[in-house]
């Protein structure tokens, strides 16, 4: 592959390949690449929600302390290179060509996610990052990232999701996610469910690993549409990620920073403050316009929809217009029912993803509010704006893929259309 366009086409071809949950292909490709994962000092993060936020906060703090930090997250919003970053910068296109060809040349049959994961690990090893902060793709036990021998494992929270693959109870899902805990390491848990926590404790004991429960390490002093002002220890910090749920995420991230002291990684409070204040995680309660209030949020399951509701209730608006697309492996009926308590108008569209539920099917779930079906994504958003006044709220949500599609489409057509 000599051109970037060749790489993009190759990746697109891999998306059609069925992903088998089996670590053998990952272990084989990494063996042929010289096992780059063994040279990385890693923090590995799983959980139903909050993985990306926690990962981005940890990475930002480590970077502020002067470390070179590789960040591996998924999925992406617009560009697959968002998944592979060093100190906040996406992998350059010339490196994509070089690294991806190295991986492809080893001739191991890989899925899209396996290929990206192997490429990321090789890239981070070659660039000699001080830390890798990696987010699990799905579950834990058989996820492609579970080849990482992490010094700290993180489980943000656990709720029912991907039940066809992970199990249909909290206990079964907890067992899958707890399998990222490695021997003689540290695990940080933000999990509140007693059944799940018991399973995590058991796994930690079996692995001779220290379990740290992430408590409420920060106190919110105030908040507005730009930031939350929080107190950590004796420091007042302007935290740019909005919503009550982000307080839990920053507390979990801070528990990880505390845990790193066990490895003689001691980060000054001023660096922690700077890292939190500089964190960026687009598409999460991202306010892009004030009149009307236009927000992107990647809430893609019931747990996430419930998490954003308190923030939405605090906002001041006359009318709430929800523009949504939801994937077919989510409890879309419950998600819509949850939002129906707040929204006045639903506009259902269809993300450019094979798993997106037909908007006509979504529309049938709304009982008492006005519903509009518009498959064209750009038209769905423009319809939302045409129905709004300056005092209204327009929320694009329901799927990470959908938020990414909207961002990309509006950017390509000139987002000044609305701003």
Secondary structure, 3 states (H helix, E strand, C coil): CCCHHHHHHHHHHHHCCCCCCCCHHHHHHHHHCCCHHHHCCEEEEECCCCHHHHHHHHHHHHHHCCCCEEEECCCCCCCHHHHEEECCEECCHHHHHHHHHHHHCCCCCCCHHHHHHHHHHHHHHHCCCCEEEEECCCCCCCCHHHHCCCCEEEECCCCCCCHHHHCCCHHHHHHHHHCCCCCCCEEEECCCCHHHHHHHHHHHHHCCCEEEECCCCCEEEEECCCCEEEEECCEEEEECCCCHHHHHHHHHHHHHHHHHHHHCCCCCHHHHHHHHHCCCCCCCCEEEECCCEEEECCCCCHHHHHHHHHHHHHCCCCCEEEEECCECCCCHHHHHHHHHCCCCEEEECCCCCCCECCHHHHHCCCCCCEEEECCCHHHHHHHHHHCCCCCCEEEEECCHHHHHHHHHHHHHHCHHHCC
